[in-house]
Amino acid sequence: MLDKIKVALREGGMRVCFQPMKAVYALDKPATFFEALVRLDALGKLIPAGRFMTAVQGDRETAIALDDFVLRSVAAQVKRHEDYRYAVNVTAASLALPGFEGKIDQLFGDAAKERLVIEVMEDHPLSVAAIATTHSLLKITSVYLDDVGMSFSNAQAIVSHGINGLKIDGSYVVKMLDSRPHRAIVAAVFSICMALDMVCVCEKVENPLLVEAIKTLAGHYRFLDLYLQGYAIGRPELHR
């Protein structure tokens, strides 16, 4: 799989899809906030990142090249759509690069502050250099912690990074209808985000029942800046 990704990056075989995120109070309105999701184009069949990111993250050079491809694709989108905002996952390998924040500034300029969100993935512990870059990025753009509740996304990470938002891992969201512990964890993240003035995103919102459950729970957190993402909100699309 890693070899396929390397070939695809060289030969134009990677694609970026855009999945909408909508504020809980504006679910009936057109989306203006999207997550960029990278796909491998295998003869017209788009293979999601979950199938290859583990392999990519084990190869520093490929991880950096893939991040570069996605960031440049999103920078082009920002120029096409003046009112849209985009979230981009960035690997630890790119965050550890000297001057990575300068690259963001070069690609996005002043638009980075209002139009870009960097999502930090903590599948592995972040290096000292990556943490320093995260702090530098906060001066020019927004930074969210992705997959909260999984791997190394813990309370210490939330406190030490000083970030702007949390994305609750979808494994907690999809189980909150039938599991009191999962619902309690989602509620706890809601409370943290509201107390620390952070944006909160619920991932993997896949059906109307889940939408209603989240809306009901969110009613107890009136000042929470909450977004929903998943098939019930909108599927990833190649063109946006």
N, C-alpha and C positions, 0 to 999 in steps of 0.2 A: 504493500500500500504506500509506503514511504517513497519508493521508486516512482510509482504512478503520480504522486503529488509533485515530485521534482520535475518529471516530464511535463506535466500539465502546466506548471509555472513557467517553464521555458517555452512551451508551444501554444499558450493561450487557452488552456483547457480548464481553467478555474472560472467560476462565476460567483457573483454576489447577489443574494436575494435580500429583500427588505420586508421584515415583518412588523406590522403596526403595533404600537402600544398606545392605549387610550386611557385618559384620566377617568376615574370611576364615576365622576359627575358629568362626563361628556361622552358616554358610550354611544349615543345616537348621532354624534357628529363625525365628520370625516377626520381621519387620523392625520396628525402633523409630526408625529414622533415615531421613528422606526429603528429597529435593530438590524444592523448589517450582518447577514449570515452567509458564510462562505460555503460553496458547494463544489464538488468535483464533477465535471461534466464527462460522463462515461458514455459516449455515443448517444448523447441526447438525454440520458437518464442522470438526474442530479442526485449525487450521493451526499448526504448531510455530514456535517463536520464531526458528529459523534462517532462516525465510522473510521475517522482517520486522525483526529487530533491527538490521541495518545501517542501514535507513531511520530507525528510531527513534533510534538513537544520533547521527544527524546533526541531530536536532531536540531541543534541550536541554529545552524545556518538556514535550514528549511523553515523553521518557525519564524525567523526574522523576515525571510523572503515572503512568506505567506501574509504576515502582518502588513508588510509594505504594500503588497498587492491590494489588500482590503482597504487600507487607509487611502491609497491613491484613488481607488474606485469611489469611495465615499466623498473624497474631496471634489471629484468631478460631479457627483450628485448635488453637493452643496451649491455649486455654481449654477446648476440647472434649476434648482428649486429654492427660491429665496426664503420661503416660510417654513421649510421642513427642518427637523432636528434629527440627528442620527447618533446611535450608540454603537460603539465598535469594541469588540473583545480584543485585548492585547495580551500576548503571552509574556511570561516572566523574562524570557530571553530578550525581547525587545526593550522591556523596561530597564534591563540592566545595561543597555547600550549607553555609552557616554554621549550626552547631548541629544537624547531621544526627544526631550521636550522642544529642542530647537527644530527638529524635523516636523513636529506637529505645528509649530509656529510657521514654518516655511510652507507647509501644505495648506493650512487653513487660515493663517493670518488672524485678523481680528474676529473672523467668524467663529473661531474655536470656542470663544467664551459663551456664545448663545446657541450655537448650532451643533456642537459636538459633545459627546459624552464618551469618555474612555472607561471601559469595563475591565476591571482587574480580576483575572482568574487566579485563584489560589489553590490550584491542584497540587502545587509544591510550595514549600516555604519560600517566601521572597527573600532575595539576597539584600544585603545592606545597600548596594547600589540601586536595586529595583525600588526599594522603599524610599530612598532619597529622590529618585526620579518621580515617584508618585507624588511626593510633597511638592516638587517643582511644577508638576503638571497642574496642580490645584491653583496655581497663580494665573494660568492661561485658559483653563477649560474645566469642565466638571468631571469628577471621577466617582464611579460607583463600584462597590464590591459585589461581584457576581457569585451566584450559587451559595448564598448565605445559608449556613447550617450544614454544609458539607466540607470535607477535607480540612483545610487550614483557615477557613473563614470563621473565625471565632471572635469572642468579645474583645480580646487583646488587639486583633487586627482592626476592628471597628474603631477602637480608641486611638491606637497608634497612628493610623493612616490619616485621620482627620478628613474623611471623605464626605461626598455630597449625597450619596444615596446607597441603598441596599436592595439587591434583587434576591427575593426569597427563592431558594431552590424549588423547582417544580415538584419534587418528590414529596415535599410537605404540603404544597398547595392541593395536589390531586387527591390526597388522603384526608383532607380536613372535613369532608362531608360525613365520613364514617368513623373518624378517629378523633376522640377528644384530645389526646396528647398532641396530635398534629395541628389541630385547630388552636390549641393553647400556644404552640410555638409560633404559629403565624400571628396570633394576637400579640405575643410578646415582641415580635419584630415591629409590628405596627406601633406599639407603645414606645419602643426605642427610637424609631424614626421620628415620631411626633415630638418626643422629648428633646431630641438633638437637632430638630429642624432639618431632617433629611428627607429626600424623596424615597418612596418605597415602590417596588415593582413586584407584583405577583406573576410568576412565570407559569406556563403550562395550564392556563385557564381554558379548558377544552370543551366545556358544555354549559348550557344556560343555567343549570342548577348550581354549578360552581360560581357562576357570575353572581347569581342572587345571594348565595351564601356569603360571598366576599363583600357584597354591597351591604348586607345586613350587619356583618361584623364591623365593617368600616364606619357604620353609623355611630358606633361608640367612640370613634376617634375623629371628631368633627373637623379638626384642623390638619389632618393627615393629608399630605400630597401623595396620593396613591394612583398608580397606573396598573393596568391589567394587560397581559400579553399571552397569547395562545390562540388556538384554532377558533375558539368562540368569539374572539375579537377580530381575527383576520389571519389568513395564511401567508407565508412568505411568497413574495412575487419577484420575478426577475426585473421587471420594469416599474419604476415608481416616478 
